[in-house]
Amino acid sequence: MALLFTLDPELTPELRAEIIDLWTAVSNAGGAVGFVPPVTAELVRPTAEKQFAGVTEGPDRLLVGSEPETGRVAAVVFFEDQRFNLMTHWRLLKRVMVSVEAQGRGYGRELLAQAELLARQWGLSGLRLTLRGGQGLEDFYARSGYKEVGRVPGAIRTAPGVEHDDVTMWLELR
């Protein structure tokens, strides 16, 4: 069943907690969203609060996908503004997350399609995202039209001696 999307929902304490719980679970399942397992909600919270501040104080935006049957948050992405006049025509997608329980239901594809639809409505020229190489994510994003446009070898260190490429992908909207 399709997700119900909300753009810029009120970031109530309950919604913040639900997103932090999702972020923690995704991280602990190996998701490349800024942490290496094991993590706790207490470890994720300061980073999440900085991300939330970009939405509440502007100019960032938040897209939340909820499961229609339960109302639970199942997918999240932040549209991050670069806060630089020469880059106002595109946005960086940050923290693309789908709940662990909902993996394999097509929610990630739905989330990216909704993000693209919004970006086109806003008149943006493109969407950019970065990912941790070696996780199979390049193919996932390519199926949604993203193309690899840059790669920094070994830029992400997840453990001593364990390095991953920092990959930049771009979705052209013009």
C-alpha angles and dihedrals in degrees: 000000000000122000123248108234127211122187116211098352118191105275097228119176088256094053091045090052092048092051091046090050091050091047091050093049093047090049092049090050089057099264114159099234102127103293141075119222137291099053135150131213087253090060093046096044099079092051091044092050090054089051091047090050090059087058100041095042094033167234096091124084133214128213117195125188116202130192108249094218097052106017088228119144108256103165137025138179132171122214103215120201114215092223090226123113094224092057103046092109095073140035136218115233109222132188098007098192138172120185115260092236091054098050113130096027095101094253093130091055090047091050092051092046091051091047090052092048091052093046090052091048089052090052095243120164096217152343123235130195137173128216143183108258122231095042097097091250096123091070093045092055093040089060086061093051101266118140127204109247102167144013132189108198116231095354095136117063114193097172137354105298094004112108132167132193118257102229124196119204129188135201111203112216101178 
